[in-house]
Amino acid sequence: VCWHVYGLLHRADHNYNEAIKAYKQALKIDKDNLQILRDLSWLQMQMRDLNGFLVTRNTLLNLKPNLKLNWLAFCLSKHLTGDLEGAVRVIDIYLETLDADSPEKQRDYEPSELALYKNHLLGEISPHRGYLHLMACKPLVVDMGAWMLQKAKYELRMAKWADARATYIQIFQRGLTEDYRVHAGYMCSILERPQIPKTIGTHTLVTTVVLDQKQRQKIMEVYKATLARKFGRSKAVQRVIMTLMDQDELSVALEAYCRKQLTKGVPSLASDLQSFLLLESPPPSSPNAEKTFVLATDPLDIKNHATYQAMVKIADRFITNLESCKKYDPNDTDEEPPSTILWAWYFRAGLHELAGQYNEGIALLEKCFEHTPTAVDVYELIARLYRSAGDIAKAVEYLDKGRDLDKQDRYINNLTTKYMLAAGQPETALERISLFTKHEGNPEQNLFDMQCCWYELDLADCLGRKQIFGKAIKKYTAVVQHFEDFQEDQFDFHSYCIRKVTLRAYTDVLRWEDDLWGQPYYGRAAEGLIDLYLKLHDNPGLLNEQLGNGAEPDYSNMTAAERKKAKAIARKKKKAAEKKAAELEEKQKAENNGKALANGPVDDDPDGKELLKSKVPLDEARNYSAILSKHAPGKVSTWILQFDVSMRRKKTLMALQALFKAKSIDAENPDLFTRIVEFAVTTPFVDENEIVMSVVKSELPSLLNGCSNVGDFVMRMSETCKSAVETLSLPMRTAIAAALIKTEKASPKEASELIVNGGLNGHGMTVENCAKALTVLQKMGAETGTWEKIVKEGFPLSTLFASS
């Protein structure tokens, strides 16, 4: 009993490893205690001790074989440890113990789920066995939609193309015509492909994989002959047919589509049509891999896209005709309602946004305001354009005006909050987001309780830019805590899901939980924490300043007069800081006095100072970097941060490994190029271990693309940049220019030409990238007037260059 209770206490504290040890100690005294065995098994599942879970569930099954849960849990343990045949046998043996008229063998939800789970296991072993079982268990199955989808997948894997097509038609008839994943499977049955590619949103096989003209024509013929006749009103069927058209046919179809959407007043038309702007991705490294499509996102690619140019012609023609005769075409019989010209202007402004033509888009939206000053969507779009053009303050002003028009709209309120945080207005942003939180209590605590990750991340970014590191780290850590709660929350489902026989969904959740630390929000929080901790590590004085320690400067290298003056300044700063801290403390006490119960828990460390005191910055950065390396290995940023941490820890080989990992993901990344140059320049002075340096010396040429030294590597990249200045992105040109100065291979004037001579005609031409390029030019001591003039002409609304 003592060991069991001890384990329960550890479990309540979420200290699961210690709880497992306590339960095992209890089992040494009472090895057949069912309650302890059950508790131990769920802890083993929580900690993913799958072999231990298998042994414990086997023991429970032997002790209590008349419980259905014990059979299913043992089956699951077999499945998760990779013994699929064993898992199927467990289900078979369990079913054999039941009478023929048992409820477990009748058509109901739980028998249906068990049959489909067994089928899932058999399908992983062999599609043929899975198919035979699927046909046999049909009388038991309640979820016929899942049954038919599984049947179609088996038929594809078994090359039963005609049967697969017939099954997909039946699925469409059940009402799944708008599911684009089903369309992807149907296309695979037409082209006789056994595997369905992973797709998202409105993408299908046609918009994911590059097909030849014969394949596209074959799909088009089948869709027109079959689906267009049976499901002609389906939006998905119409869209799939449009993706298969050649450019001339697509232009005609887009015109008809735009007419309908503009008359209805659909604000998302421009972003909707962006999915047609596809580019072939670079050739895959593997010879057997297929070429795929990627969505065009850079303004340069979008402006040169034939489909975009067709959209522009349609929009311009519509606007001209609507302004002159209130019709899309002078030959049309009926006039359009007054709102149509509004949405035509709005659509054209959206196309300007895609192409990076912000000034032109804003001019059109001003017309929209004159026409209908209460259109909230117009305020949202003009705010996006101003933000992209470099005037975030103006963007906030417009968005807040739009929010005032509809104070019940949570979306526009949240968007206003995001923009205010981006503009460095955290206090005003909190007022806006508080409109949709509980009116009593602390709104930030309420947002934390609701696990509002996007707000906490944006607020942390805002505070980090303001160098309020303590509170920024606190907000990033709050997001990390949410994910820890997500992981803890699965504990309650281990027993529940097995008892309710939702085994298919349960195994999906387990796989998702295993990848929890690779989710985008967690990655953003971890990367933010690493960045801040590295800044604090690099500037210890900054940490003292954040903690309000009033640490005095180093007087050793000062003259007597300088020392006296510096000490006087330090004393004055310390006294002011102490006074401010005392005032804040009194204010906090006054606010909390008598309100603790009404406002909920009181935060004893609102500024994160205690959090800063208790952490060693480099150790914390290393911990988060290790988590990202394990759970988000496919991101370049993961390995760049791993490199940054490793270099500060003087772990040369780990830094080298991180660079190779990043290079395998994106060899053209400008941040990676900068790190490679940094590594090659500084490594000889970092590590004097002969074995380590011999490894670095042997691997460095591979890292430098075959060059014997970093100078040649940078010069080769410089020559590439000069010969193809418009194909390289601005961040890459900036990185090469900085590398030329770092390696002393060019003068500031020569290096600056790589940035300036390309102008704003290449890729990556954003206000932020232009500002970074200007900063690099200033650091290298180059002349900046020409670049400032180019940027001001390209982004005349930007406030980032107003003082330049």
N, C-alpha and C positions, 0 to 999 in steps of 0.2 A: 504493500500500500504506500509506504514512504517513497519508494522509487517511482511509483506511478504518479503520485501527487507531485513529486519533484519534476517529473517529465511534463506534467500538465502546466506547471508554473513556467517552465522554459518555453513551452508551446505558446502560452499566453503572451510571452515577451518576444515571440517570433524568433526565438533562438532554437531553430529546428534541429540542428546537429547535436546540440547538448540534450535536447529532448529525446532524440533517438538513442543516445547513449544511456539515458536514464531508463527508457523502456526496455532496452536490452538487458540492463542490470536486473530489472524487475522480472523479466522472463527467465533469468537464471534461477530465480527462486520459485516461480510458478510458470512453467513453460507452456501450459495449456490455457492460460487466462485469455478468454476470447476478447474482452474489452481492450486489454493491452495490445493484443495482436492486431485488432482492427485499427486502433490509434496509430500503432507503429506503421502499418501498411500505408495509411494516408500520408504520414510524414515522409515515408520513403518515396511515394509518388511525387509529393511536393518538391523534394530535393532531387528528383530524377535518379534515385538509386533503384534502377529498374530490376537488376538482378536480385537485390534484397526484397523488392516488392514481389517478385515472382516466388521466392522462397516463403515469404510470410503468407501470401494468399494461398499457396499450396497447403501450408499447415492449417490455415483456417478452413479450407475445403475438406481436408481429412477429418477435422474435428466436428464440422457442421455441414455435412454434404446435402442436407435437406433444404438449404437456403439458396434461392435463385441468385441472390447477389454474390454469393461466394463463387458460384460457377462463372458468372459473367466477369467478375473481377479477375479470376484466374485466367480466363480466356484473354482478357485485355492484357494481362502481364505477359502472356505468351506472344501476343501480337507486338507489343512494344519492345520486346527483346529480340524480335526478328524471327521467331518460330511460328511462321504462318500456318504450316501444316498442323502443328500442335494446337494452335488456337481453333482451327476448324474442327479438330477431333474433340476438343473440350465441348464445343457447342453441340456436336453430334451426340456425344455421350449424355449430355444434359437432356437433350430432347428425347433420347431413348428411355430415360427414367420416367417420362411422363406418359399418362394414359392417352389413348387415341382421342378421347373426347375432352381432353384437358383444354381449358381456356387458352393456354399457351400455344395451342395448335389451331386455334380458330382465327378468322380474319378480324384483327383488331390492331390498335396502334402499336403496342409493345411487341407482339409477334411479328408485325410488319417490319419494325425497326431492327429486330434481331435477324430476320431473314436478309434484309438489305446489308446489314453489317457483315454477316457471313459471306454474302455475295461479294462485298468489297474485298474481303480477305482472299477469296478464291480468284477474284480478278487480278489481284497482285501476283498470284502464283501463276495463273495461266488464263488468258482471255477465253479460251475454249471451255474450260471448266466453269469459269464465271458465267459464260453465256448459257450453258446447259442448266446451271442452277437457277439462273434468273428466270428462265422459261418455266422451270418446275415450281418456283415459289410464287408465281404470279397470283394464284388464288388467295394467298395470305396478305399481299401487299396492299396497303392503303394509299401510300404516296405514289400514285401512278405516274406523276410527272417525273420524279426521280427515277422510277423504274424504266420509263421510256428513254430518258437521256442516257442511262447506263447501257441500255440495249443498243442504242445507236453507236455509242463508243466501242462496244464489243464488236459490232458489225464492221466498223471501220478497221479495227485492229486485226480482224479475221479476213479482211478483203472481201466482205460481202457488200459490194458497193450499191447494188440495186436495192437490197434490203435496207441498207442504211438510209438511202434517199427516201424510201417509203416511210421509214420510221420518223425521219425528220419532218416529212409532210404531216404525219399524224400529230407530231408535237406542235407544229404551227397551227393545226386545226384546234388544238386545245387552248389556244390563245397566247402562245409565246412568240408571236410574229415580231414583237418589238425587242426581243432579246438578241443582241448582236452576237453573243457567244454561240447561240443556236445556229445563226446564219453562218458563222465560221465553220461549224461542224458540217453543215449542209454543203458548203463549198468544197470541203475536203472529200465528201462523198462523190461530188461531181468530178473532181480532178483525180480521184482514186489515191488520196493521200491518207495514210493510216494515223497520223498524229495531228491533233488540232493545236495550232499555235496559241500561246497566251495572248489575249487581247484585253484592252480596256476601253471603256466608254463606247463610242460608236464605231470603233475600229473592228474590222473583220480580217479574214485571210487576205483579201485583195489590198487592203490598206496597211497590212503588216509585212507581207512577204512580196518581193518583186517577182511578178509572174510575166511570162512571155505573152505575146499578142494572141496566140492560139488559145492559151489557157483562159485568158480574160474573155475572149470571144465565146468560148464554150460555156462559161458561167453565165454570161449575158444571155445567150440563147435559152438556157434552161430557165433562168429567172423570168424572162419575158413570156416564155411558153407556159410556164407552170404557176409561179408565185404571183406574177403581175395579174394574171387572170383570176386567181382564187382570192388573193388578198390585195387587190389593187389599192385599197384605201390605207394600207399599212404604211406608216411613215418610214419604218426601217426598210421595207422592200423598195420603196421609192428611192431612198438614199443609197442603198447598195447598188441599184441600177445606175445612179448618177456617178458613183465612184468607178464604174466600169466603162463609162463613155469616153470617146476621144475628145480632144479639146473643142472642136466645133460643136459637137452634140452637147457637150457639157455647158457651153456658153448659152445655148438655147434653153437648156433645162434650168440653169441658174437664173435666167431672166424670169421664167415662169415662177420659180420658187420665190424669188425676191419680191415679185409683184404681190403674191399671196401674203407673205410675211409682213411687208410694209403696210398693206391695207389693214391687216390685223393689228399692227403696231407692236411688233416684237422687238424689244430693245437689244436682245442678244444675237441679232442676226449676223453681225460682223464676226463675233467670236465663234458662232456656230459654223460659219463658212470657212473659218481658219483651218478646220480639220481636213479640208480639201487641198491644203498647201503642203504637199508631201515632197520630200527629197530622198533620193537614194543615199543610203548610208555608205561610208567608205567600205571598200572590199574587205570581207572578213579575213582574219588571219588564218583560220582553218580552211583547207581546200574544200572540205565537204560541207561547210556551212553555207546557208543561203543568204543572198543579199536581202536586206530589209529596208523598210522606209522609216524615216524620222520626220517629225513635224518641223516645218520651217518656223523658226522663232526670231532669227536675226533680221532686222529691217532690210539689210542688203539682199539677203536671199529672197525675202518676201517680195520686194519691189521687182526683182528679176523673174519672178515666177509667172508663167503664162496664165495660170488660172486667176491669180491676183489681178493681173492686168485686165483680164476679161471682166472681173467684178467691178473694177474702177470704171471701165467704159459703160457698163450697165448702169451704175449709180449716177455717173455724170449725165448720161442721156435722160434718165428718169428725172433728175433734178431740173434739167433744162426744160423738159416738156411740162413738168408739173408747175414750174414757175410761170410758164407762158400760157398754157391752156388747161391746167389742172387735170391733165391726163398723162398716163405713162407714155402713150403714143398719140400723136394727133389724129390717127385714124380710129382710135377707140370711140365707142358710142357714148359711154357713160363717163361723167366726171368723177374724180376721186374725192373722198371727204377731205376737209381742211387738215385733218391730222396727218394725212399721208405725206405731205411735204415735210412736216416736222420729222417724221421717222426716216425719210429719205436723207435729210441733212444729217441726222443722227447716225445713220448707217455709213454715210460717206466719212463722217468724222471718225468712226470706228476703224474704217479702212486706213485713214491717215495715221491713226495710232499704231496700227500694225506695221506701217512703213516707216515709223519714226518721224513723221511730218507733223510735229506737235503744233506749230504755229497755225498751219492751215486748218487743222482740226478744231482748234480753239475759235478761230474766226467763224467757222460754220456753227459751232455751238452757241456763239453769241446771237446768231440769227434765230436759233431755237428758243433762246430766252425771250427775244422780241415777240416770237409767235406765241409761245406758251410759257410764261415765267414760273408756272407751278409744276413743271415736269421734273420729278425727283431724279429720274434716270439721267437727265441731262447734267444735273449737278454732279452726279457720281462720275460720269465720263470726263467732264471738264476738269475735275479734281485729279483724275488719273493722268490726264494730259499735262497739267501744270506740274505734277510731281515728276513725270518723266522728263519734262523740259527743264527741271532744276529749280522750281519755285515751290517748295513744300509749304511755305506759309500761305501762299495764295490758294494752294490745293485745299488746305485745312479750312480756309475761310469759305470757299465755295461749298465744301462738303457739309460744313456746319449749317450753312444756309439751307441746304437740301434737307438736312435732318430736322430743322425747325418746321418744314412743311408737313412732315409726317412723323410725329413723335412716338407713334405706336409701332414704327417699323424697327424691329430689333437689328436687322441686317445693316441698315444705313447707320444706325447708332454705333454698332460694333466697328464698322468701317471708319467712321469718324474718330473713334477711339484709337484705332491703329494708326491713322494718319497723324493724330496729335502726338502720339508716342514717337513716331518717326520724325516729327518736327521738334522734339525735345520739350514737350509740354505735358509732363506726367501728372501734374496736379489737375489740370483741366480735363485730361483724359480720364482720370478717376471719377470726376464729376459726371462725365458722360456715361461711362459704363455703369455707374451707380444707379442710374435711372432704371436699370433692369435687374438690380439685385434687391435683396430684402431691404426694406426701408429702415428697419431697426438694426442696430449693431454696426460693426465695422465692415464696410463694403469689401475691403481687401481680404478680410478673413472669410467673408461669404464667397468671394471668388475662389479662394483657396479650397474651401469646402466643396465647391462645385467642380473642382479640378479643371479650372479654365486655363488650359495650358497656353493657348495662343496669347492671351493677355499677359501672363507672367513672363513669357519669352520676349514679347515685344517691349515690356517694361524693363526687363533685364538688359536688353540691347540698348535701350534709351539711357538707363543709368550708367551702363558701361561707357557709352560715348561721353557722358558727363563726368566720368572718372569717380563715380560714387560706387566704388568697388564692393564695399561691404553689403549694401542693399542689393546690388546687382547679383552677387554670388548667392545671396539669400533667395532671390527669386528663381535663379537657375536651379538651385538646390530644391526648391519647392516642386519644380517639374520632375526632378529626379525622384522625389518622394512620392509623387503621384504614380510613377511607374512602379515603384516598389509596392505601392498599394495595389496596383493592378495584379502584380505577381502574388501578393498575399490573398487577394480576393478569390483566386482559383481554388484555394484550399477547401472552401465550402462546397465546391462543385464535384470533387472527387467521388464522394459517396452518393450525392444527389443524382448525377448523370448516369451512374451505373444502375442505381435503383430504378430510375425512370427509363432505362434502356435507350437513352439518346447517345449511343456509342459512336455513331458516325460524326455527329457534331462535336462530341467530346474529344475525339482524337484530333479533329481539326483545331479545336481550341488549344490543345496541348502543343501542337506544332506551332501555332501562333505565339503562345507564351514562350516557347523555346527561342523564338526570334524577337522577343519583346524589346531587348536592348538595342536592336537594330532598327527600330521604328524612327521615322524622321524627326518627330518632336523630341525624343530622347537624344538623338544624335545632335540636334541643334543645341540642346541644353548642355550636353557634355562638351561640345566644341567651344561653346561660350565660356564654360568653366575653365577649360584648359587654357584658352586665350588669356583670361583674366589672371589665372594663377601664374602663368609664365611672365606676365607683365609685372606682377608683384615680386616674383623671384628675381627678375632682372633689375628691379628698382627697390631695394630694401627700404630706402628712405620713404618711398611712396607708401609702403605698408605702415610705417610709423606715423606718417601723416594721416592715413585713413583711420588709424586707431586713436589719434589725438594724443600721442605720447609726447609730443613737443620735443622730439629728439634733436639735440643740437648738432650742427655741422662739424666736420672735421677741421679743427683749428691748427693742426700740426704744420700745415704749409702756409699759414697766414703770418703777416707782419703783426706787430703789437697793435698798431692802429686798426688794421682790418679785423683782428681778433676782438678788440673792444667793441667795434661797431657791430660785428656779427652776433656777439653775445647779447648786446642790447636788443637787437632785432628779434633774436630767439626768445628772450624773456618776454618781450611784448606780445609775440605770437602765442606763447604758452599761456599768458595771463588772459588773452582774448579768447582762446580756445576753452579754457577752464570756465570762464564766465558764460560763454555760449552753452557749454554742456550743462552747467547748473541751471540756466534758464530753461533749456529743453527738458531737463529732469523735472523741474517744478511744474512745467506745463503738462507733461505726461501724467504726473501724479494728479493734477487737478482734473484732467480729462477722465482718468480711470477711477477717481474717487466716487464711490457710490454707484458706479455704472457697470461694474464687472459682471454682475448677473445678467443685466439687460443686454450688454454688448457681447456676451460670450467670453471665451478665453482671452486674457490680456497677453500680448506679445511682449516678453521681457527683453527682447533684443531686436527692436524694430529696424535698426540700422545695420544689423549684421556684424557688429564689432566683436561680439563674443565668438561668432563663427570664424572670423578672421584670426582671432587670438589662438583658437584651438587647432588650427590647421598649419601644416608645413606646405607652402605653395607648390614646391616641386614634387613632393610626394603625392599630393592630391592630383596634380596634372598627370603624373605617371599612372595613377589608379584609373582615371577616366580614359586615358589613352589606351590602356590595356583592355578595357571593356569594349571600346570601339574597334580595336584591332581584331577582337574575337567575334564580335557580333555584326560589324558593318565593314567587312573586308573589301567590299566592292566599291567603296567611295574613295576617290583620290584624296579628299580632305583628311580622311582617317590616317593615311600613311604620311601625309605632310606634317600633321600634328605629332605623329609618332616620331618623325625625324626631329622636329623641334625639341621635343622632350628628351630624346636620346642624346642629342648634341649637348644639351645642358647637363645631362647626367654623365657625360663623357663616355657614353656607350657607343663607340665608333661602329662596331659591326651591326648593332641594331639599327643605327641610323642608315648604314649602307643598305641593309635589307629593306628598310622602309622605302628608300628611293627606288629600288628595283621593283617593289610591289606597286608603287604609284605609277612607275613607267609602264608596267604591263597593263594598267587600266587606261591611262591617257598620256601617251608620250609627248603630246603637244601642249600640255598644261603649262601656262606661264609661271605659276607658283612652283611647280616642280622644277622647271628650268632654273629658277632663281636658287632653289635649294641645292640643285646639283652643282652649280657654280660655287655656292657657299661651301659645300662639302669639299670640293676639290681644292679650293683655296686654303681652307682652314685646317683640314685634317692633319697635315704634317706637323702641326703645332699642338694638336689636341692629345694625341696618344703616342707614347714613345715605346709601347710594347712591340717588340720585333715581329712576333707572330701575327699580331693584328695588322701591323703596317704591311707585312708581306701579302696578307689577304687583300688589303685595300689596293695595293699596288697592282696585283694581278687582275682585280675586278674593275678597276677604274676605267681602263680603255673601253670595256663593254658599256659602262655607264655613260661615257662620253662619245658614244656612237663611233667607236674605232679610233678616235683621236688619242694621241699619246699624252697630251697635256691639256689643261683647261683653256689655255690661251687659244690654241688651235680650234678647240670646240666652239668657243665663243665667236671667233673670226669666221668660222664656217657658217654659223647661224646668222651672223651679220651679213655675209654675202647672200645667203638665201633671202634674207629680209629685203635687201636692196633690189634683188632681181624680181621679187614677187611681193612688193610692199602692200598691195591691195588685197592679197589673199591671206596674209597674216593678220590676226586680230590686234587691236590697239594694245591690250594688256601684254601680248607677246612682244610687240615692238618695244614697249616700255621696258620690259624685263631684259631684252637683249641690249638696249641702250645702257641700262644700269650695269649690266655685266661687263660691257666694254670698259667702263670707268673702273669697276672693281678689279679687273684684271690688267688695267693700264695698257689696253690695246688700242685706245683711241683718245683723242682730245675731247673735251666737253662739246665743242662745236661739231665735230664729226659724229659723235654719239647722238647728239640732239637731232641730227638730220634724219635718223631712222624714225623718229616720232613725228617730226614736223612735215617732212616731205610727203608722207602718206596722206596728210590731210584728214578729212572725216569721211573718206570714201570706202573704208574697209569694214571688217566685222568688229563687233564689240564697241560700237561708238555710242556709249552712254555718257551722261553727264558725270557720273561717278568715275568712270574710267578716264575721262578727260581731265578731271581734277587730280587723279593719281598721277597721270602723266606730267601735269604741271608741277606737282610736288617733286617728282624725280628730276625734272629739268632744273628746278631751283636748288636741289641738293647737290647736283653735279656742277653747279656754277655756270650753267649755259645761259644763253640769251633766251628769254621767255616771251618777248614781245610778239614775235610772229605767231607762236602757238596760241597765245591769249587772243589775238585778233581772229585766228581761224575758229577758235572755240566760241567766241562771242558772236560771230556771224552764224555759226551752226546752231547755237543755243542762246538766242538773244534774251530769252526770258529768265535764264538761270541767275540765281542770286549767289551762286558759289564763286562767280568770277566778277562780282560787282565791284569789289575793292581792288581788283588786280589792275 
